[in-house]
């Protein structure tokens, strides 16, 4: 009987890790067409966001971690809140340049 609880516990833990690791890409696919146009400027100190009359600035040291995929980068500012940077929104080699900057500036990369 205790083996059943161990197996159930292992399944729950594995499912939790799978869900958490794929959350960003699944949300991006689901809400891809519901995104407001945002102007983003990136430099070596901060990332600047502006949409309509709203503006926000995020310093590189405020970013907890980054998840880098082949076609998307997620920058986490809290455990559950992140910014999505899809490759399709970059031109030329800008995505590769941004990836290198993220690797340089963010301490935890996944």
C-alpha positions in Angstrom: 0.0 0.0 0.0 2.8 2.5 0.7 4.2 1.8 -2.8 1.0 3.2 -4.2 1.4 6.4 -2.3 5.0 6.7 -3.4 4.1 6.2 -7.0 1.3 8.7 -6.8 3.5 11.3 -5.1 6.2 10.8 -7.8 3.6 11.3 -10.5 2.3 14.5 -8.9 5.8 15.9 -8.5 6.7 15.1 -12.1 3.5 16.6 -13.4 4.0 19.8 -11.3 7.5 20.3 -12.7 6.3 19.6 -16.3 3.5 22.2 -15.9 5.8 24.8 -14.4 8.5 24.4 -17.1 6.1 24.7 -20.0 3.7 27.3 -18.6 5.2 30.3 -20.5 5.2 28.7 -23.9 1.7 27.3 -23.5 0.3 30.7 -22.4 2.1 32.4 -25.3 0.5 30.0 -27.8 -2.9 30.4 -26.2 -2.8 34.2 -26.1 -0.7 35.0 -29.1 -3.3 37.1 -30.8 -4.5 39.0 -27.7 -1.4 41.0 -27.2 -1.4 44.8 -27.4 1.4 46.4 -29.5 4.2 47.3 -27.2 7.3 49.4 -28.1 10.3 47.9 -26.5 13.8 49.4 -26.2 16.7 47.4 -24.8 20.1 48.6 -23.7 22.8 47.4 -21.4 21.2 49.0 -18.3 17.4 48.5 -18.7 14.5 47.3 -20.8 11.9 50.1 -21.6 8.3 49.2 -22.4 5.7 51.6 -23.7 2.1 51.0 -24.9 -0.4 53.7 -25.4 0.3 56.3 -22.6 1.8 53.7 -20.2 5.5 53.2 -19.7 7.5 50.8 -17.6 11.2 50.2 -17.1 12.9 47.0 -15.8 16.5 47.1 -14.8 18.5 44.0 -15.6 19.2 43.3 -11.9 15.4 43.1 -11.2 15.1 40.0 -13.4 15.2 36.9 -11.3 15.7 34.4 -14.1 15.4 33.7 -17.8 14.2 30.8 -19.8 15.8 30.7 -23.2 14.2 28.6 -25.9 14.9 28.4 -29.7 12.0 30.7 -30.5 11.1 32.5 -27.3 12.8 34.1 -24.2 11.0 34.5 -20.9 12.3 37.0 -18.4 10.9 36.4 -14.9 10.5 39.4 -12.6 8.7 37.3 -10.0 8.2 33.5 -9.6 5.0 33.7 -11.6 5.2 36.9 -13.6 7.3 37.2 -16.7 7.8 39.1 -20.0 7.7 37.1 -23.3 10.1 37.9 -26.1 9.2 35.8 -29.2 11.8 35.4 -31.9 9.3 36.4 -34.6 9.2 40.0 -33.2 12.9 40.5 -33.8 14.5 41.2 -37.2 17.8 40.0 -38.6 20.2 38.8 -35.9 18.6 40.9 -33.1 17.2 37.8 -31.4 20.7 36.2 -31.1 22.1 39.6 -29.9 19.3 39.8 -27.3 19.9 36.2 -26.2 23.6 37.0 -25.7 22.7 40.1 -23.6 20.3 38.1 -21.5 23.0 35.4 -20.8 25.3 38.2 -19.8 22.9 40.2 -17.6 20.7 37.5 -15.9 22.2 35.4 -13.2 19.9 32.3 -13.5 19.4 30.9 -17.0 17.3 27.8 -17.8 
